[in-house]
Amino acid sequence: MFDRHGRGVSLTARGEQLLPIARQVVEVLDQAVVAMREPDTKAEIRLGIPEEYSDTLLPAILADFSQEQPGARILLRCGPSVEFPSALAADELDIALHAPESVAAHDIVVHREAAIWAGSAFHEIEHRRPLPVALFDRKCWWRERCLNLLETAHLDYEIVCTSESVAGIRAAISAGFAVGVLPQCAITDRVRELPEATLPQLGETALVLTCSSAVPLRLANSLTAIVTKTVRALEPRA
């Protein structure tokens, strides 16, 4: 079924024929396990996750959660991280993965990541003056930090683009319309990290999990462990 070679193993022609059948067998067995358990169809948990992680983290989180908690529902809210503390306080979310300005005692730190100034991979506009800048259009601590750093460095700048989403900021950057601030996880092949000496450094940000006090304990413990494992799996190996 397998050919072994220096780079690992690959399927033979017969292995390729067997692969779809094997997938069907695994799916049938998974369904049998779910059917034999007594699912709690009323159980649900509400998770907030930043939009920039929806492609990288979310599929693995959902896959593991469905395996560990068959029958339970997960209600997702993908959006700006800055919205989640107020959503937790208003009982609109049970758990949120977000990047607060400061870490609270009850927060679980799952990752630390540098925030970076980013520019287009195809344009060099970081030396223009006034410097064209793209920022979030809502009041948040990242926007205020960026503006304070630019003012302190006495840089001539102009806000030429605002957006509610990371996708909007990243589009303006990749088009060469502006520079902006992104988490390292949001870098693509169309965006490059600007050299450290170009603009004032932003420092690290902590990515934390925050749970509401009324969250269902069983689901909260399961989802917290899954999110933590998934985030840390993306960290570069030392």
C-alpha positions as CSV (number, residue, x, y, z in Angstrom):
1,M,0.0,0.0,0.0
2,F,3.0,2.3,0.6
3,D,6.2,3.2,-1.2
4,R,9.0,4.0,1.3
5,H,11.7,6.5,0.1
6,G,14.2,9.0,1.6
7,R,11.5,11.7,2.1
8,G,9.0,9.5,3.8
9,V,6.2,7.3,2.4
10,S,3.7,7.7,-0.4
11,L,0.7,5.7,-1.5
12,T,1.0,3.1,-4.2
13,A,-1.6,2.8,-7.0
14,R,-3.5,0.3,-4.9
15,G,-3.2,2.5,-1.8
16,E,-4.8,5.4,-3.8
17,Q,-7.7,3.0,-4.7
18,L,-8.2,2.0,-1.0
19,L,-8.0,5.6,0.4
20,P,-11.6,6.7,-0.3
21,I,-12.9,3.3,1.1
22,A,-10.8,3.8,4.2
23,R,-12.2,7.3,4.7
24,Q,-15.7,5.9,4.5
25,V,-14.9,3.3,7.1
26,V,-13.5,5.9,9.5
27,E,-16.5,8.1,9.0
28,V,-18.9,5.2,9.7
29,L,-16.9,4.3,12.9
30,D,-17.0,7.9,14.0
31,Q,-20.8,8.0,13.6
32,A,-21.2,4.8,15.5
33,V,-19.2,6.2,18.4
34,V,-21.4,9.3,18.4
35,A,-24.6,7.2,18.2
36,M,-23.5,5.0,21.2
37,R,-22.8,7.9,23.4
38,E,-25.6,9.8,25.0
39,P,-25.3,13.2,23.4
40,D,-26.3,16.3,25.3
41,T,-28.2,18.0,22.5
42,K,-29.0,21.0,24.7
43,A,-25.3,21.8,25.4
44,E,-23.8,24.7,23.6
45,I,-21.0,27.1,24.1
46,R,-20.3,30.5,22.5
47,L,-16.8,31.2,21.3
48,G,-15.3,34.5,20.1
49,I,-12.2,34.3,17.9
50,P,-10.4,37.0,16.0
51,E,-11.1,37.0,12.3
52,E,-7.3,36.7,11.5
53,Y,-7.3,33.2,13.1
54,S,-10.4,31.9,11.3
55,D,-8.4,30.2,8.5
56,T,-5.5,29.0,10.5
57,L,-6.9,27.9,13.9
58,L,-10.6,27.5,13.6
59,P,-10.9,24.4,11.4
60,A,-8.6,22.4,13.8
61,I,-10.5,23.7,16.9
62,L,-13.9,22.7,15.4
63,A,-12.7,19.3,14.4
64,D,-11.3,18.5,17.8
65,F,-14.4,19.9,19.6
66,S,-16.7,17.7,17.5
67,Q,-14.7,14.7,18.5
68,E,-14.6,15.4,22.2
69,Q,-18.1,16.8,22.6
70,P,-20.4,15.0,20.2
71,G,-23.9,16.5,20.2
72,A,-22.8,19.8,21.7
73,R,-23.2,23.0,19.6
74,I,-20.6,25.7,19.3
75,L,-21.8,29.2,18.3
76,L,-19.0,31.3,16.7
77,R,-18.4,35.0,16.6
78,C,-15.5,35.9,14.3
79,G,-14.6,39.6,14.6
80,P,-12.3,42.2,16.0
81,S,-10.5,41.1,19.2
82,V,-11.3,44.5,20.8
83,E,-15.1,43.7,20.9
84,F,-14.8,40.5,23.0
85,P,-14.3,41.9,26.5
86,S,-17.6,43.8,26.3
87,A,-19.3,40.8,24.7
88,L,-18.2,38.6,27.6
89,A,-19.4,41.2,30.2
90,A,-22.8,41.4,28.4
91,D,-23.2,37.6,28.4
92,E,-23.0,37.4,24.7
93,L,-20.0,35.0,24.7
94,D,-18.8,32.2,27.0
95,I,-15.2,32.1,25.9
96,A,-13.1,34.5,23.9
97,L,-9.6,34.4,22.4
98,H,-8.4,37.9,22.2
99,A,-5.4,40.3,22.6
100,P,-6.1,42.7,25.5
101,E,-4.1,45.8,26.4
102,S,-3.2,44.2,29.7
103,V,-3.6,40.6,31.0
104,A,-6.1,40.1,33.8
105,A,-5.6,37.7,36.7
106,H,-8.3,35.3,35.3
107,D,-7.0,35.3,31.7
108,I,-5.2,32.3,30.4
109,V,-2.2,33.4,28.3
110,V,-1.9,30.9,25.3
111,H,0.6,32.8,23.1
112,R,2.7,35.9,22.9
113,E,3.3,37.5,19.5
114,A,5.0,40.6,18.2
115,A,2.9,43.2,16.5
116,I,4.7,44.5,13.4
117,W,4.7,47.3,11.0
118,A,3.9,45.9,7.6
119,G,4.2,47.1,4.0
120,S,3.4,45.7,0.6
121,A,5.7,43.0,-0.8
122,F,5.6,44.8,-4.1
123,H,5.9,48.5,-3.1
124,E,8.2,50.6,-0.9
125,I,6.2,53.4,0.5
126,E,7.5,53.4,4.1
127,H,9.9,56.4,3.3
128,R,7.1,58.6,2.0
129,R,6.3,61.7,3.9
130,P,3.7,62.2,5.0
131,L,3.7,58.4,5.8
132,P,0.4,56.9,4.5
133,V,-1.1,54.8,7.4
134,A,-4.0,52.3,7.6
135,L,-5.6,51.9,11.0
136,F,-8.7,50.4,12.5
137,D,-11.6,52.8,12.5
138,R,-12.8,52.1,16.0
139,K,-11.4,53.2,19.2
140,C,-9.1,50.5,20.4
141,W,-5.8,50.3,22.3
142,W,-3.8,49.2,19.2
143,R,-4.9,52.3,17.3
144,E,-4.0,54.6,20.2
145,R,-0.6,52.9,20.6
146,C,0.2,53.4,16.9
147,L,-0.8,57.0,17.0
148,N,1.1,57.7,20.2
149,L,4.3,56.1,18.8
150,L,4.1,58.1,15.6
151,E,3.6,61.3,17.5
152,T,6.4,60.6,19.9
153,A,8.8,59.8,17.1
154,H,7.7,63.2,15.4
155,L,6.9,61.3,12.2
156,D,4.9,63.2,9.5
157,Y,2.0,60.8,8.8
158,E,-1.5,60.7,7.3
159,I,-4.3,58.2,7.9
160,V,-5.3,57.3,4.4
161,C,-7.4,54.2,5.1
162,T,-9.5,52.9,8.0
163,S,-11.2,49.6,8.3
164,E,-13.2,47.6,10.9
165,S,-11.4,44.4,9.9
166,V,-7.9,43.0,9.7
167,A,-8.7,41.9,6.1
168,G,-9.3,45.5,5.1
169,I,-6.1,46.8,6.7
170,R,-4.2,44.0,5.1
171,A,-5.7,44.7,1.7
172,A,-4.6,48.4,1.9
173,I,-1.1,47.3,2.9
174,S,-0.7,44.7,0.2
175,A,-2.0,47.1,-2.5
176,G,0.8,49.6,-1.6
177,F,-1.7,52.1,-0.5
178,A,-0.5,52.4,3.1
179,V,1.6,50.8,5.8
180,G,-0.1,49.4,8.9
181,V,0.2,47.2,12.0
182,L,-0.6,43.5,11.8
183,P,0.0,40.5,14.1
184,Q,2.7,38.2,12.7
185,C,0.0,35.5,12.0
186,A,-1.7,37.9,9.5
187,I,1.4,38.2,7.2
188,T,0.9,36.7,3.7
189,D,3.1,36.5,0.6
190,R,1.7,39.9,-0.4
191,V,2.8,41.6,2.8
192,R,6.3,42.0,4.3
193,E,7.5,43.0,7.7
194,L,9.2,46.4,7.6
195,P,12.8,46.7,9.0
196,E,13.0,47.4,12.7
197,A,14.7,50.8,12.1
198,T,12.0,52.1,9.8
199,L,9.2,52.9,12.3
200,P,8.9,52.8,16.1
201,Q,8.6,49.3,17.5
202,L,5.3,48.1,18.9
203,G,6.3,45.4,21.3
204,E,4.6,42.1,22.1
205,T,1.0,41.4,22.6
206,A,-0.5,38.5,24.6
207,L,-3.2,36.3,23.1
208,V,-5.4,35.2,26.0
209,L,-8.5,33.1,26.7
210,T,-11.1,34.6,28.9
211,C,-14.1,32.7,30.2
212,S,-17.4,34.2,31.6
213,S,-18.4,33.1,35.1
214,A,-21.5,31.4,33.8
215,V,-19.9,29.2,31.1
216,P,-20.8,25.5,31.2
217,L,-17.8,24.0,33.0
218,R,-17.5,20.7,31.1
219,L,-17.6,22.4,27.7
220,A,-15.4,25.3,28.9
221,N,-12.6,23.0,30.1
222,S,-12.7,21.0,26.9
223,L,-12.7,24.0,24.6
224,T,-10.1,25.8,26.6
225,A,-7.7,22.8,26.3
226,I,-8.4,22.5,22.6
227,V,-7.8,26.1,21.8
228,T,-4.6,26.2,23.9
229,K,-3.3,23.1,22.2
230,T,-4.1,24.4,18.7
231,V,-2.6,27.9,19.2
232,R,0.6,26.5,20.7
233,A,0.9,24.0,17.8
234,L,1.4,27.0,15.5
235,E,4.4,28.3,17.5
236,P,7.8,27.8,15.8
237,R,9.9,25.0,17.2
238,A,13.0,26.1,19.0
